[in-house]
């Protein structure tokens, strides 16, 4: 869909700083209030502009401005080519001067949820974390099926909608393999595959590495790069612990799976998968489809593997309910039949 440029300017109060909700490597994101004439309502959207278009006071060269515009144009091209997917940020349209309109995500990023302390929020539960990991794995698998490589998977680019559903966002570095272009290596330090040193090294396994870092982040609640710790890299810290079976050291953040042998076993499977994702042996890394399947297994395993006493308790409850129903059926006016 093509939007009227002036309407988008009006929706953001002329790209007012008070409407600014995010900054990326090549674009600023504003909250916009669009009037929908067909139903006489207003719709909240996110509007992305080239950085240099929105920051008028920022000095820049003509080359830099051209690069900024080209990156956003490429992002619009990738996002507009994708069919709808519930785990990927929804593209709504664009306007002249390369403005992009996407769905508004009011609940921030996974990075904020895991690492930004708040008096009103706490780290998500273990099950919620794995649900997030599963949905993002499905998003990555969906992109790879469309021959799209994201190239910048990180917790900052996983956003939450009004229902706290996670979606993969920011396609500024995404590449469509069908275009046969060989882009210069790019990404975010801490998430960037160290094996991606030249354009020819780019593959789906590049995204898999970045996803593996996010998975370690989800399980441990530790940042991908934390200069206050040694080693600073989450990969350098976690992989040796996983190899030694010291997963308790990794799963200590928040409420992530502590105390239960069942959940610790599932965490071990998750961490082994994460270690495979960030392996220096690119060929040994799993595919995005294999990752998604393992996430499903980790979610269902605790349910299948409930302790025996839980199964016994559930059996007792069912037996009592069955006896109650029998008593109700066998009780007649003036007569009572006991069920033992």
TACOR-V218417 format. One record per helix or strand of 2 or more residues. SS is the DSSP state (alpha for helix, beta for strand). FROM is the first residue (numbers start at 0). TO is the last residue. Records with the same first field share a line. If there is no record, write none. Layout:
SS->FROM-TO ; FROM-TO
//
This chain:
alpha->4-10 ; 16-18 ; 50-53 ; 61-80 ; 109-114 ; 125-144 ; 154-156 ; 176-178 ; 198-200 ; 203-219 ; 233-242 ; 246-248 ; 260-276 ; 281-283 ; 287-303 ; 307-329
beta->19-22 ; 26-35 ; 40-49 ; 90-94 ; 98-102 ; 147-148 ; 157-159 ; 165-167 ; 174-175
//
